[in-house]
Amino acid sequence: DSNGIEKEDGASCRQTTKPLVISETNNDLARQCELQLSDKAEMLEEYYSIRFRTKVDPSTGKEALMLVGLPVLLEGHSPPPHALPLFLLRLATEVDWTTERSCFHDICTELGNFYAEIPFDLDPSNEKDTVGSSDTGDSGGNSTSSTMSSAGLETDAKRTTSALVDEAAKHFVKHTLYPATSFLLVPPKDFANNGAVVKLAVLSSLYKVFERC
């Protein structure tokens, strides 16, 4: 997409790729990533609509390389922000920039991994723990404790499930991913034999079964 996803103020490449545990080594890695992406910025924008601009970073007051645009790989889908740091880090460190074919392959791989992240929208305020709110004055003793423990395990299981597949993820798969797959996916011929795609049924055969019935 020639327009792509754009953010006016951008995201600082150095701050984004810097790990949570800050050390001099990590600072050096962040600076190297920034220099690498700055050096390849023109090519990344021309071929992939990945746009970088040098702007003043509001958090430091100094000039920094900012990510201001990304390509649209799937209409209606924007990659989740939590996956951005790893994408920029791998884009700077895992791409073979010395060979044209490998370079294009690696960039496409990192873009694919980035956009393959399933979006989620967990609201901590919705995860109210009602397990510990029972009256502690109950004379049931161990029975009450056992009940609370069992209820706690069930609550934790529900939270884990919701964390893995929440409503945002379900909505994305149902209304964006599946429809796009049905008319955009053109799998290579190798998928027919390498197990990537498994044939479950043939429509013509199903019609024959229905006719017999």
C-alpha positions, -999 to 999 in steps of 0.1 A, spaced: 0 0 0 15 34 -10 -1 52 19 5 26 46 0 30 84 14 63 95 20 79 129 28 116 129 50 118 160 65 83 154 82 58 177 118 62 187 138 33 173 165 36 201 139 37 229 118 10 213 146 -15 208 162 -9 242 155 -38 266 137 -33 299 170 -41 318 192 -12 308 230 -16 307 258 -1 287 257 -32 264 220 -28 258 225 9 251 252 1 226 229 -25 209 201 1 207 224 27 191 237 1 166 201 -8 157 193 29 152 224 34 129 216 3 109 180 12 103 189 48 95 214 36 70 188 14 53 159 38 57 157 49 21 156 13 7 130 2 34 107 31 24 111 26 -13 104 -12 -13 84 -18 18 68 15 29 86 13 62 92 50 69 118 64 92 123 101 100 148 119 122 129 140 147 133 153 182 124 127 208 100 142 233 113 119 261 150 130 257 148 163 238 174 150 214 172 141 177 164 104 172 154 81 144 116 77 145 94 50 129 65 69 113 50 45 87 44 8 81 29 -10 51 -6 -23 50 -3 -61 44 -39 -69 52 -67 -44 49 -83 -39 83 -54 -52 103 -27 -32 121 1 -50 138 -1 -49 177 22 -23 194 36 -49 218 53 -67 189 70 -35 176 103 -36 197 111 -72 186 103 -64 150 127 -34 149 154 -53 168 152 -82 144 149 -60 114 182 -44 123 201 -75 135 186 -106 117 185 -93 81 214 -103 57 220 -69 41 249 -81 20 230 -102 -5 200 -89 -24 180 -121 -24 186 -129 12 179 -93 22 145 -92 6 137 -127 20 147 -117 55 128 -84 55 96 -102 42 101 -128 69 103 -102 97 73 -83 83 53 -115 82 62 -125 118 53 -90 129 19 -89 113 12 -125 123 9 -114 159 -28 -118 170 -42 -86 185 -56 -87 220 -73 -62 242 -71 -73 279 -87 -48 304 -72 -55 338 -102 -38 354 -124 -66 341 -104 -92 360 -119 -88 394 -109 -114 419 -140 -124 438 -125 -155 453 -110 -139 484 -140 -118 492 -159 -146 512 -166 -141 549 -136 -153 568 -158 -158 599 -173 -190 585 -169 -219 609 -164 -243 580 -126 -240 584 -109 -264 560 -140 -269 539 -142 -232 532 -105 -230 524 -108 -260 500 -138 -245 483 -120 -212 478 -89 -230 465 -109 -249 440 -127 -217 429 -94 -200 426 -80 -226 403 -111 -223 381 -108 -185 380 -71 -188 371 -79 -212 343 -106 -188 329 -81 -159 330 -55 -180 312 -80 -189 285 -91 -153 281 -55 -141 280 -48 -165 251 -80 -160 231 -99 -129 240 -127 -111 222 -104 -89 201 -85 -120 189 -117 -139 181 -131 -108 162 -99 -105 142 -98 -141 132 -135 -143 123 -140 -110 106 -106 -102 91 -83 -133 88 -108 -159 76 -124 -137 49 -90 -126 36 -78 -162 36 -108 -173 15 -100 -149 -14 -64 -137 -10 -45 -169 -1 -27 -186 -31 -7 -214 -15 23 -228 -33 20 -262 -49 44 -276 -23 18 -272 4 -2 -300 -12 25 -326 -3 45 -312 27 17 -313 52 12 -276 55 -24 -280 41 -45 -310 49 -75 -320 27 -105 -325 49 -133 -329 23 -140 -324 -14 -171 -305 -21 -181 -326 -52 -179 -358 -30 -201 -342 -4 -227 -335 -30 -227 -372 -41 -232 -382 -4 -262 -358 -1 -277 -372 -34 -276 -407 -20 -294 -396 11 
